[in-house]
Amino acid sequence: MLSSKQIPGIVSGQDCDSYAWFSQRAWIEIDLAALSHNVRQLVGLLSARTQLMAVVKADAYGHGAVAVAQTALESGASWLGVATIPEGIQLREAGIQAPILILGATHTAEQIQAIAHWQLQPTVCSPKQALVFSNTLEAMNERSPLAVHIKLDTGMSRLGTNWQQAGEFVKLVQSLPHLQIASIYSHLATADSPDTTVMEEQHRRFEEAIAQIQAMGIKTPCLHLANSAATLANSSLHYDIVRVGLAVYGLYPSPHLQATIKLKPVLQVKARVTQVKTIAAGTGVSYGHQFIAPQELRLAVVGIGYADGVPRHLSNNMQVMIRGQRVPQIGTITMDQLMVDVSAIEDIQEGEIVTLLGEQGKEKISADEWAEKLNTISWEILCGFKHRLPRVAMM
Ligand SMILES: *Cc1c(COP(=O)(O)O)cnc(C)c1O
C-alpha cells in the first residue's frame, strides 16, 4: 500500500523508492516546486495593492486541492477560490485558515449554516439570494455578520446581477445587518482572446457599476475581475485581487500570452509498461481492430486507460514518451490499458515508465497538445484525470 503522509489525498515523493511505489501501474506526479515558482512569478506581476487568489476548485484542476492550496499560500497567494462548499470544507479540515471564496452559487439553509460554521465566504448573485442569506442567518441567531462577495454580470451571462442594477443591489446587501460586503466582483468571458473588444467592454461596464455604487455614497470595498488570462494580459484589470487558476498550474490560457512570464507545468501523467510482445504484419490491435499492423512490430501494453482520464478520442492519434522518445499509441484506448508501438526503441522492458503528459529528456507533451487534438481546452484535460490515479507530490 502507498502511505499518504502529512498531505491527505497526495502521496509523498519519498515513497517513489519503496517497493510499493513500483507496484503502481499509473500515477500523476505533482511538482510542488514548479507550482511555487508559478505563484511567485504571478505575484511578481502584481502591484502592492493586488493580492493573488489561487483558484483550487475541482480538486485544484485535478492536482490535489490541499497540497496545492498549502504550497500556493506558502508561495505568496493570500486567498483561495473553490466552486463548492465541500471543496471549501476539505481545505478547512486540512487546517487551512486563509480566506476561501466560494465561486459557485449557494442557496439552502443547510448550505448557509455550513458556510458560517466553516468560515467560508459565499458569492451572492442576486437580491433574492441576499435576502435568503440574511433571513437564514437571522434565524440562526448569528451575531457576527457573514462576509459575502457580490457578483455582477458584466457580459459573461453566468452568475451575477446585471451590471446596470449594481447600485440598487449593493445598497440592498449593505442594508442587511447579517451581511458584510467583502468584495464586489465580475468574471470575463473572452480574456484569453487576442481580440480585446469584449473584454474592454466588460471592463468599462465594471467601472460603470463601481461609479454607480460610489454615486450612492457607498464606499467600494475590495474589487476583482481578472482570471489567469486577464492577469497575464493587462495590469489595469488587476484591481485588489486576481483570481488565478490555470496559470498557477503552469499552463497559458492562450499562446499569445506566453511572453509575460515563464510558467512551469505542474502535473505529469505516467504509467508503466505491463507487457511487451511482437505482433505479425496484418495483426489487429485492440477493440474493433481500429489499427492493423502494417508490418511486424514491437507492441507495449501500458497500464492506463480512459477510466484514468486518458480521453478515448485520442485513440490512434496520440504519442507517449519512453526513454526520452516519442512513440505512437496504436489501436483503441481501453478502460484501463492502451497499446503503443515501441519498434523504434531497442529492448523495451516491462516495468519501464511511460510519460503521457510531461517531460522526458528533450521531449515534452503538454495538455495543450491533447486539447488541440480533441478540440477542447487544457482546463478540461487537467480536470479529466480520475481519482484512481494517485497524486504523488514531488518536493
Ligand atoms: C475558474 C474561475 C477562475 C479561474 O479561471 P482561470 O482561467 O483558470 O484562471 C476565476 N474566476 C472565476 C469566477 C472562476 O470560475
The ligand as a Tripos MOL2 file, in Angstrom:
@<TRIPOS>MOLECULE
LIG
   15    15     1     0     0
SMALL
NO_CHARGES

@<TRIPOS>ATOM
      1 C1        -12.4820   29.1960  -12.5320 C.3       1 LIG1
      2 C2        -12.5830   30.6390  -12.2780 C.ar      1 LIG1
      3 C3        -11.4280   31.4490  -12.2840 C.ar      1 LIG1
      4 C4        -10.0620   30.9310  -12.7060 C.3       1 LIG1
      5 O1        -10.0040   30.8550  -14.1140 O.3       1 LIG1
      6 P1         -8.6320   30.5320  -14.8900 P.3       1 LIG1
      7 O2         -8.9350   30.8410  -16.2890 O.co2     1 LIG1
      8 O3         -8.3540   29.0700  -14.6680 O.co2     1 LIG1
      9 O4         -7.5920   31.3960  -14.2930 O.co2     1 LIG1
     10 C5        -11.5730   32.7640  -11.9160 C.ar      1 LIG1
     11 N1        -12.7840   33.2880  -11.5890 N.ar      1 LIG1
     12 C6        -13.9170   32.5400  -11.5970 C.ar      1 LIG1
     13 C7        -15.2060   33.1740  -11.2500 C.3       1 LIG1
     14 C8        -13.8500   31.2110  -11.9630 C.ar      1 LIG1
     15 O5        -14.9720   30.4800  -12.0000 O.3       1 LIG1
@<TRIPOS>BOND
     1     1     2 1
     2     2     3 ar
     3     2    14 ar
     4     3     4 1
     5     3    10 ar
     6     4     5 1
     7     5     6 1
     8     6     7 2
     9     6     8 1
    10     6     9 1
    11    10    11 ar
    12    11    12 ar
    13    12    13 1
    14    12    14 ar
    15    14    15 1
@<TRIPOS>SUBSTRUCTURE
     1 LIG1         1 GROUP 0 **** ****
